[in-house]
Every structure is written in C-alpha cells, then in structure tokens.
C-alpha cells in the first residue's frame, strides 16, 4: 500500500478513535437510536463495571499513538480486540447501528496491513 494512503488511513482512524473515545467521557454525540432491550442491558452492564471507561482510554491512547505515529503497530493490535467486540455486539444485539463499528474495523485492518513489516518477526 502506498505510504501516503497508509498515512491518511492511519490519521483517519486516529481521528475517529479520538472522537468516539472522548465521547464516552463528554457525551457530545447523540445516543444511538433503536437499540434493543438486550443491547441496552448489555451496554448498561458494561457501563456499571466501568468497562466503557477502559475502552475509551484504549481508544484515546490508540488514537494518539496513531496520530503521532508512535507505538502505532502495538496499539493497532490492541485495538483489534475492541473493534472485534464492537462488531460482534452490533451484529448480535444492535444491527441497525453497525455501520460505525464496521468502518472502524475496516480502518483497523488497513492500518494493521500498513504495519505488516513490523509484525514479520513476531509471526516468524
């Protein structure tokens, strides 16, 4: 992949993560509409045990790491667990609001692909 394209994708993912991560603390985006009762209960459980706070911290740290291109390869790997969970949550409990999770998942995959040279030794 072209390095300029890779850089644009990395910065785009960083900005998306910073927006969604800071939204978990400051609630400046509207809440999603049409969430099922099961999805609401799961979301409430995540909030009550402060797991959403941890997810927000991971998103913000990953966004900053990708934006400044420091430890991006490591943070993109850590972020993959968050994005897979987000896609699965929406696929199973809230399919009407899956678009943002899929966008972040695809961007994360592309960023991981951009860092593929950093993972060669890890995977050998």
Helices and strands as residue ranges (DSSP letters): H 3-26, H 37-48, H 51-68, H 72-93, G 95-97, H 99-114, H 116-123
